[in-house]
Amino acid sequence: MGTSAPTSVKVKASAPNPVEAKGKGEVKKGHQPSPKAGRVWPWKTLLGLTLILAELWLNTGIIWGVFMLLWVIMGISSGQTYILEILQRREHPILFWFTIHLWLLFAAFFFMSNQHIYAFCLAVIAKLGAVFG
């Protein structure tokens, strides 16, 4: 007694050709689309690379602090962060929050290592002490 395939399943003989797109950006059958067609420039990456180059040139530490704060904000909002691999908040909450706090500590270090920001923070603390003390 042989087994037969279920009658409710229908299999097409050939898969659709992905190049045969309809509508916007229509491509003729048999032609490959341009590699640049439909690509969006990764402007955030380009901005980040430009900021890294500016930081290397200026050597202030401020931009590294900004990057760390951005990683904290993006990590908390997305629920994942990266240190050589993806850390999900729901899978490894202690390690996730430890990493987020580490980024915050690094950001504070980079901001406070700049003499102008450090002097500003001391002035703000002194004024707050005068107001509340």
C-alpha positions, -999 to +999 in steps of 0.1 A: +000+000+000+016+033-011+012+066+005-001+094-015+004+132-011-025+151+004-049+163-022-054+197-006-018+207-012-011+222-046+025+227-057+035+250-085+059+236-111+081+267-110+087+294-085+080+330-095+109+350-109+118+377-084+130+399-112+095+401-127+084+429-104+052+447-111+044+484-103+070+508-091+105+500-103+092+475-129+119+454-145+117+435-178+117+398-177+153+384-179+170+417-169+187+422-136+179+454-116+207+479-111+226+472-078+219+508-068+181+507-075+160+512-044+190+516-020+188+542+007+220+558+018+229+548+054+231+584+065+233+575+102+264+554+096+279+581+075+272+607+102+287+584+128+318+578+108+322+615+103+318+621+140+344+595+148+369+612+124+361+645+140+367+631+174+400+616+164+410+650+150+398+671+179+405+645+207+379+659+231+361+628+243+328+645+240+317+625+208+326+592+225+303+602+254+275+611+229+279+577+213+277+559+246+245+578+255+230+570+222+238+533+228+221+535+261+190+552+246+188+527+217+195+497+240+167+506+264+142+514+236+149+483+216+155+459+245+188+447+232+224+458+233+257+445+219+290+434+233+305+410+208+270+394+205+234+405+210+221+408+245+183+406+248+168+423+279+142+395+284+167+367+280+196+381+301+182+410+322+211+412+347+238+412+319+217+436+298+213+462+326+250+458+337+260+466+301+236+496+300+251+510+332+286+504+319+278+525+288+264+552+312+296+551+333+318+554+301+297+583+289+301+601+323+339+594+321+342+608+286+322+639+295+340+645+328+374+640+312+368+671+291+381+701+312+354+725+300+325+702+307+340+693+341+343+730+350+307+736+339+295+707+361+314+720+391+299+755+386+264+740+383+269+719+415+282+750+433+252+771+422+228+743+432+245+741+466+241+778+471+204+777+461+195+746+483+222+750+510 
